[in-house]
Amino acid sequence: MSLWTWAWLGWGLYFAVVEGMALANSRSGDTLSEHAWAWLGYSEGVRQPTGWTRLRRFGLLAGLAWLVVHLLTGGIF
């Protein structure tokens, strides 16, 4: 295995440990999902999102859509 493979495995393991600790302590706002929801404006309750909030949501959607297409096409896009 290459150094890059070990680095990606280490990154995945680090993420699993941090997320596992966050899930184990059950505090509000400590998991990746809870951080993302707060950043995307969902922790503020139901209200009309601002332009900045809509831009962040669109940026996440566009980035994830690109990543899926990129991975499924073998890097053509």
C-alpha positions as CSV (number, residue, x, y, z in Angstrom):
1,M,0.0,0.0,0.0
2,S,1.2,3.5,-0.8
3,L,1.7,6.3,1.6
4,W,-1.5,8.0,0.2
5,T,-3.5,4.9,1.0
6,W,-2.3,4.9,4.6
7,A,-3.0,8.6,4.9
8,W,-6.6,8.2,3.7
9,L,-7.1,5.2,6.0
10,G,-5.7,7.3,8.9
11,W,-8.0,10.2,8.0
12,G,-11.0,7.8,8.0
13,L,-10.0,6.3,11.3
14,Y,-9.5,9.7,12.8
15,F,-13.0,10.8,11.6
16,A,-14.5,7.5,13.0
17,V,-12.9,8.1,16.4
18,V,-14.0,11.8,16.6
19,E,-17.6,11.0,15.4
20,G,-17.8,8.0,17.7
21,M,-16.8,10.2,20.7
22,A,-19.4,12.8,19.7
23,L,-22.1,10.1,19.4
24,A,-21.1,8.6,22.8
25,N,-21.4,11.8,24.8
26,S,-24.8,12.8,23.3
27,R,-24.3,16.5,23.6
28,S,-26.1,18.8,21.2
29,G,-24.1,20.2,18.3
30,D,-21.0,17.9,18.5
31,T,-21.6,15.5,15.5
32,L,-20.7,16.3,11.9
33,S,-24.4,16.2,11.0
34,E,-25.4,18.6,13.8
35,H,-22.5,21.0,12.8
36,A,-23.6,20.9,9.1
37,W,-27.3,21.5,10.1
38,A,-26.3,24.5,12.2
39,W,-24.0,25.9,9.4
40,L,-26.8,25.4,6.9
41,G,-29.3,27.3,9.1
42,Y,-31.5,24.4,10.3
43,S,-30.7,24.9,14.0
44,E,-32.4,28.3,14.0
45,G,-35.9,26.8,13.7
46,V,-38.4,27.2,10.9
47,R,-38.0,30.6,9.2
48,Q,-37.3,32.1,5.8
49,P,-33.6,31.4,5.0
50,T,-31.4,34.4,4.1
51,G,-29.5,34.7,0.8
52,W,-26.3,33.7,2.5
53,T,-27.9,30.6,4.0
54,R,-29.3,29.7,0.5
55,L,-25.9,30.1,-1.0
56,R,-24.3,27.8,1.6
57,R,-27.0,25.2,1.0
58,F,-26.5,25.4,-2.8
59,G,-22.7,25.2,-2.4
60,L,-23.0,22.0,-0.4
61,L,-25.5,20.5,-2.9
62,A,-23.4,21.5,-5.9
63,G,-20.2,20.2,-4.3
64,L,-21.7,16.8,-3.4
65,A,-23.4,16.5,-6.8
66,W,-20.0,17.1,-8.5
67,L,-18.3,14.6,-6.2
68,V,-20.8,11.8,-6.9
69,V,-20.5,12.4,-10.7
70,H,-16.7,12.6,-10.4
71,L,-16.5,9.3,-8.6
72,L,-19.0,7.5,-10.7
73,T,-17.5,8.5,-14.0
74,G,-13.9,7.6,-13.1
75,G,-12.8,11.2,-13.0
76,I,-14.0,12.4,-16.4
77,F,-15.8,15.3,-14.6
